[in-house]
Amino acid sequence: GFAFLADKDGKIIAHPNAALTLKPMTELAADLTPARLTGAGADELVEVDVGGHGFFLRAAPVAGTDWLLVTAAERGEALASLGALLRDAGIALVVLLIGAALFATWLVNSLLKRLVVVKDAMLQIGSAGGGDLTQRLDDSGEDELSDIARAFNQFVSQIESVMRGVADSAESIATASREIAA
C-alpha cells in the first residue's frame, strides 16, 4: 500500500512516485476524483484500479488545510486475511458437522440398542423359548422402551393366566371324563 496528499481540487501534493506530484489524481487512476473520495462516508472504501492492480482508498481531511490524506491498500493484501478467515471458518464448520454427525450416530445407536434388546427378548419368548410365558422383559427405567416392556409383561401375564385357566379346565374335564368312564 501507499499514501499520498491531495488538495480538494484533485491535485496530488505529495506521492511516493515523485512523477505524480502536482498532477491530477486522474493520472493515478482515471476514475479517481475528489468528489468520489469525499463523497464516500468515513467508513466506506473507494475501489480504484491503479496500474492494473485493485486498490482500496480512504481519504481523511487534514485539519487546518484543504488537503486530503489518502491511504491505499492493495485489494489482494487487504482481503488475504479475510480469505484465511473464511478458510478457517469453513474448516471449523466441517469439523463441527462431522462431530455433530458422529454424536447423532452415537445417540441414535444408543437409543436403538434398547429397542433391539426388547425385540430379541420378544423373539426369545415367542420362538426359541418355546412359548415360555414365565419369561419377562427387563422393564427397569423410565423411558418409552421400559413402558413397552411393562406393557408386554402385563400382556404376557394375562395370557399366562388364561392359559393356566384353560389348563386347569382341561385337567378338570379329563378328571371328570375318567370318573364317568370308570
C-alpha atoms as a printed R data frame, in Angstrom:
    type eleno elety resid chain resno       x       y       z
1   ATOM     1    CA   GLY     A     1   0.000   0.000   0.000
2   ATOM     2    CA   PHE     A     2   0.886   3.648  -0.085
3   ATOM     3    CA   ALA     A     3  -0.376   7.067   0.967
4   ATOM     4    CA   PHE     A     4  -0.467  10.463  -0.683
5   ATOM     5    CA   LEU     A     5  -1.654  14.002  -0.077
6   ATOM     6    CA   ALA     A     6  -4.044  15.709  -2.447
7   ATOM     7    CA   ASP     A     7  -5.871  19.006  -2.364
8   ATOM     8    CA   LYS     A     8  -9.647  19.221  -2.592
9   ATOM     9    CA   ASP     A     9  -9.374  20.154  -6.281
10  ATOM    10    CA   GLY     A    10  -7.800  16.787  -7.092
11  ATOM    11    CA   LYS     A    11  -4.133  17.783  -7.426
12  ATOM    12    CA   ILE     A    12  -1.621  15.406  -5.827
13  ATOM    13    CA   ILE     A    13   0.533  17.374  -3.343
14  ATOM    14    CA   ALA     A    14   2.861  14.520  -2.303
15  ATOM    15    CA   HIS     A    15   3.142  10.956  -3.566
16  ATOM    16    CA   PRO     A    16   5.778   8.188  -3.218
17  ATOM    17    CA   ASN     A    17   6.151   8.381  -7.010
18  ATOM    18    CA   ALA     A    18   7.613  11.897  -7.468
19  ATOM    19    CA   ALA     A    19   6.461  11.938 -11.110
20  ATOM    20    CA   LEU     A    20   2.835  12.203  -9.883
21  ATOM    21    CA   THR     A    21   3.497  15.202  -7.620
22  ATOM    22    CA   LEU     A    22   1.372  18.231  -8.626
23  ATOM    23    CA   LYS     A    23  -0.501  16.101 -11.196
24  ATOM    24    CA   PRO     A    24  -4.264  15.491 -11.111
25  ATOM    25    CA   MET     A    25  -5.454  12.351  -9.280
26  ATOM    26    CA   THR     A    26  -6.928  11.129 -12.581
27  ATOM    27    CA   GLU     A    27  -3.365  10.365 -13.722
28  ATOM    28    CA   LEU     A    28  -3.099   7.912 -10.848
29  ATOM    29    CA   ALA     A    29  -6.468   6.326 -11.651
30  ATOM    30    CA   ALA     A    30  -8.804   7.536 -14.397
31  ATOM    31    CA   ASP     A    31 -11.926   7.297 -12.213
32  ATOM    32    CA   LEU     A    32 -10.354   8.902  -9.119
33  ATOM    33    CA   THR     A    33 -11.873  12.291  -8.393
34  ATOM    34    CA   PRO     A    34 -12.031  14.439  -5.253
35  ATOM    35    CA   ALA     A    35 -15.823  14.142  -5.282
36  ATOM    36    CA   ARG     A    36 -15.579  10.378  -5.284
37  ATOM    37    CA   LEU     A    37 -13.136  10.408  -2.380
38  ATOM    38    CA   THR     A    38 -15.033  12.925  -0.252
39  ATOM    39    CA   GLY     A    39 -18.458  11.525  -1.220
40  ATOM    40    CA   ALA     A    40 -17.664   8.200   0.393
41  ATOM    41    CA   GLY     A    41 -18.569   8.032   4.056
42  ATOM    42    CA   ALA     A    42 -15.922   7.824   6.752
43  ATOM    43    CA   ASP     A    43 -16.348   4.033   6.952
44  ATOM    44    CA   GLU     A    44 -16.531   3.438   3.196
45  ATOM    45    CA   LEU     A    45 -13.674   2.456   0.938
46  ATOM    46    CA   VAL     A    46 -13.299   3.620  -2.643
47  ATOM    47    CA   GLU     A    47 -12.078   0.924  -5.005
48  ATOM    48    CA   VAL     A    48  -9.935   2.021  -7.948
49  ATOM    49    CA   ASP     A    49  -7.586   0.427 -10.456
50  ATOM    50    CA   VAL     A    50  -4.002   1.725 -10.213
51  ATOM    51    CA   GLY     A    51  -1.552   0.312 -12.729
52  ATOM    52    CA   GLY     A    52  -3.580  -2.824 -13.293
53  ATOM    53    CA   HIS     A    53  -3.972  -3.569  -9.593
54  ATOM    54    CA   GLY     A    54  -7.091  -3.051  -7.498
55  ATOM    55    CA   PHE     A    55  -6.695  -0.730  -4.525
56  ATOM    56    CA   PHE     A    56  -8.984   0.307  -1.680
57  ATOM    57    CA   LEU     A    57  -8.658   4.035  -0.895
58  ATOM    58    CA   ARG     A    58  -9.773   6.019   2.109
59  ATOM    59    CA   ALA     A    59  -9.463   9.785   2.416
60  ATOM    60    CA   ALA     A    60  -9.289  11.856   5.582
61  ATOM    61    CA   PRO     A    61  -9.164  15.653   5.702
62  ATOM    62    CA   VAL     A    62  -6.005  17.212   7.122
63  ATOM    63    CA   ALA     A    63  -7.039  19.722   9.804
64  ATOM    64    CA   GLY     A    64  -6.395  23.386   9.016
65  ATOM    65    CA   THR     A    65  -5.811  22.739   5.291
66  ATOM    66    CA   ASP     A    66  -7.799  21.906   2.189
67  ATOM    67    CA   TRP     A    67  -5.782  18.708   1.788
68  ATOM    68    CA   LEU     A    68  -6.831  15.085   1.947
69  ATOM    69    CA   LEU     A    69  -4.631  12.316   3.276
70  ATOM    70    CA   VAL     A    70  -5.396   9.341   1.067
71  ATOM    71    CA   THR     A    71  -4.282   5.865   2.098
72  ATOM    72    CA   ALA     A    72  -4.281   2.994  -0.387
73  ATOM    73    CA   ALA     A    73  -4.227  -0.732   0.337
74  ATOM    74    CA   GLU     A    74  -3.868  -3.321  -2.381
75  ATOM    75    CA   ARG     A    75  -7.096  -5.273  -2.673
76  ATOM    76    CA   GLY     A    76  -5.360  -8.680  -2.576
77  ATOM    77    CA   GLU     A    77  -3.384  -7.826   0.546
78  ATOM    78    CA   ALA     A    78  -6.406  -6.320   2.268
79  ATOM    79    CA   LEU     A    79  -8.579  -9.348   1.588
80  ATOM    80    CA   ALA     A    80  -5.898 -12.010   2.192
81  ATOM    81    CA   SER     A    81  -6.667 -12.214   5.904
82  ATOM    82    CA   LEU     A    82 -10.385 -12.381   5.105
83  ATOM    83    CA   GLY     A    83  -9.734 -15.332   2.788
84  ATOM    84    CA   ALA     A    84  -7.766 -17.078   5.534
85  ATOM    85    CA   LEU     A    85 -10.574 -16.353   7.988
86  ATOM    86    CA   LEU     A    86 -13.172 -17.801   5.612
87  ATOM    87    CA   ARG     A    87 -10.996 -20.881   5.030
88  ATOM    88    CA   ASP     A    88 -10.558 -21.400   8.781
89  ATOM    89    CA   ALA     A    89 -14.294 -20.890   9.362
90  ATOM    90    CA   GLY     A    90 -15.054 -23.432   6.623
91  ATOM    91    CA   ILE     A    91 -12.694 -25.990   8.172
92  ATOM    92    CA   ALA     A    92 -14.216 -25.380  11.603
93  ATOM    93    CA   LEU     A    93 -17.703 -25.830  10.142
94  ATOM    94    CA   VAL     A    94 -16.742 -29.138   8.501
95  ATOM    95    CA   VAL     A    95 -15.162 -30.385  11.748
96  ATOM    96    CA   LEU     A    96 -18.251 -29.295  13.686
97  ATOM    97    CA   LEU     A    97 -20.575 -31.042  11.219
98  ATOM    98    CA   ILE     A    98 -18.535 -34.245  11.389
99  ATOM    99    CA   GLY     A    99 -18.602 -34.078  15.200
100 ATOM   100    CA   ALA     A   100 -22.363 -33.474  15.197
101 ATOM   101    CA   ALA     A   101 -22.893 -36.379  12.798
102 ATOM   102    CA   LEU     A   102 -20.806 -38.703  14.968
103 ATOM   103    CA   PHE     A   103 -22.670 -37.589  18.101
104 ATOM   104    CA   ALA     A   104 -26.053 -38.067  16.387
105 ATOM   105    CA   THR     A   105 -24.983 -41.539  15.218
106 ATOM   106    CA   TRP     A   106 -23.885 -42.486  18.731
107 ATOM   107    CA   LEU     A   107 -27.113 -41.124  20.225
108 ATOM   108    CA   VAL     A   108 -29.374 -42.964  17.752
109 ATOM   109    CA   ASN     A   109 -27.420 -46.201  18.214
110 ATOM   110    CA   SER     A   110 -27.653 -45.977  21.999
111 ATOM   111    CA   LEU     A   111 -31.402 -45.358  21.789
112 ATOM   112    CA   LEU     A   112 -31.953 -48.183  19.327
113 ATOM   113    CA   LYS     A   113 -29.794 -50.591  21.343
114 ATOM   114    CA   ARG     A   114 -32.551 -50.952  23.953
115 ATOM   115    CA   LEU     A   115 -35.109 -51.477  21.192
116 ATOM   116    CA   VAL     A   116 -33.024 -54.333  19.782
117 ATOM   117    CA   VAL     A   117 -32.816 -55.852  23.292
118 ATOM   118    CA   VAL     A   118 -36.635 -55.716  23.601
119 ATOM   119    CA   LYS     A   119 -37.077 -57.237  20.121
120 ATOM   120    CA   ASP     A   120 -34.611 -60.058  20.873
121 ATOM   121    CA   ALA     A   121 -36.343 -60.841  24.189
122 ATOM   122    CA   MET     A   122 -39.735 -60.997  22.463
123 ATOM   123    CA   LEU     A   123 -38.302 -63.354  19.830
124 ATOM   124    CA   GLN     A   124 -36.753 -65.471  22.593
125 ATOM   125    CA   ILE     A   125 -40.099 -65.800  24.355
126 ATOM   126    CA   GLY     A   126 -42.023 -66.407  21.131
127 ATOM   127    CA   SER     A   127 -39.810 -68.874  19.281
128 ATOM   128    CA   ALA     A   128 -36.664 -70.144  20.977
129 ATOM   129    CA   GLY     A   129 -38.306 -70.095  24.392
130 ATOM   130    CA   GLY     A   130 -40.957 -72.494  23.145
131 ATOM   131    CA   GLY     A   131 -43.733 -70.126  24.192
132 ATOM   132    CA   ASP     A   132 -42.491 -69.952  27.797
133 ATOM   133    CA   LEU     A   133 -44.893 -67.403  29.241
134 ATOM   134    CA   THR     A   134 -42.960 -67.179  32.513
135 ATOM   135    CA   GLN     A   135 -40.192 -65.127  30.889
136 ATOM   136    CA   ARG     A   136 -40.348 -61.367  31.255
137 ATOM   137    CA   LEU     A   137 -38.624 -58.372  29.667
138 ATOM   138    CA   ASP     A   138 -36.421 -56.026  31.688
139 ATOM   139    CA   ASP     A   139 -38.729 -53.086  32.366
140 ATOM   140    CA   SER     A   140 -36.417 -51.060  34.583
141 ATOM   141    CA   GLY     A   141 -36.121 -47.420  33.612
142 ATOM   142    CA   GLU     A   142 -38.410 -44.541  32.847
143 ATOM   143    CA   ASP     A   143 -38.159 -44.322  29.066
144 ATOM   144    CA   GLU     A   144 -40.562 -45.383  26.320
145 ATOM   145    CA   LEU     A   145 -38.893 -48.773  25.876
146 ATOM   146    CA   SER     A   146 -39.386 -49.526  29.565
147 ATOM   147    CA   ASP     A   147 -43.078 -48.638  29.112
148 ATOM   148    CA   ILE     A   148 -43.274 -51.049  26.151
149 ATOM   149    CA   ALA     A   149 -41.570 -53.778  28.191
150 ATOM   150    CA   ARG     A   150 -44.011 -53.239  31.106
151 ATOM   151    CA   ALA     A   151 -46.998 -53.401  28.742
152 ATOM   152    CA   PHE     A   152 -45.627 -56.556  27.109
153 ATOM   153    CA   ASN     A   153 -45.015 -58.157  30.510
154 ATOM   154    CA   GLN     A   154 -48.573 -57.316  31.575
155 ATOM   155    CA   PHE     A   155 -49.933 -58.783  28.319
156 ATOM   156    CA   VAL     A   156 -47.898 -61.990  28.765
157 ATOM   157    CA   SER     A   157 -49.088 -62.250  32.390
158 ATOM   158    CA   GLN     A   158 -52.712 -62.081  31.250
159 ATOM   159    CA   ILE     A   159 -52.130 -64.700  28.562
160 ATOM   160    CA   GLU     A   160 -50.350 -66.882  31.132
161 ATOM   161    CA   SER     A   161 -53.372 -66.572  33.460
162 ATOM   162    CA   VAL     A   162 -55.749 -67.504  30.637
163 ATOM   163    CA   MET     A   163 -53.579 -70.455  29.655
164 ATOM   164    CA   ARG     A   164 -53.451 -71.701  33.275
165 ATOM   165    CA   GLY     A   165 -57.217 -71.382  33.439
166 ATOM   166    CA   VAL     A   166 -57.516 -73.383  30.213
167 ATOM   167    CA   ALA     A   167 -55.051 -75.971  31.548
168 ATOM   168    CA   ASP     A   168 -56.980 -76.229  34.849
169 ATOM   169    CA   SER     A   169 -60.273 -76.595  32.936
170 ATOM   170    CA   ALA     A   170 -58.760 -79.242  30.692
171 ATOM   171    CA   GLU     A   171 -57.499 -81.107  33.749
172 ATOM   172    CA   SER     A   172 -60.974 -80.920  35.335
173 ATOM   173    CA   ILE     A   173 -62.579 -82.209  32.146
174 ATOM   174    CA   ALA     A   174 -60.054 -85.043  31.931
175 ATOM   175    CA   THR     A   175 -60.692 -85.997  35.576
176 ATOM   176    CA   ALA     A   176 -64.457 -85.872  35.048
177 ATOM   177    CA   SER     A   177 -64.151 -87.981  31.881
178 ATOM   178    CA   ARG     A   178 -62.131 -90.602  33.733
179 ATOM   179    CA   GLU     A   179 -64.670 -90.724  36.541
180 ATOM   180    CA   ILE     A   180 -67.557 -91.095  34.096
181 ATOM   181    CA   ALA     A   181 -65.709 -93.784  32.194
182 ATOM   182    CA   ALA     A   182 -64.940 -95.705  35.349
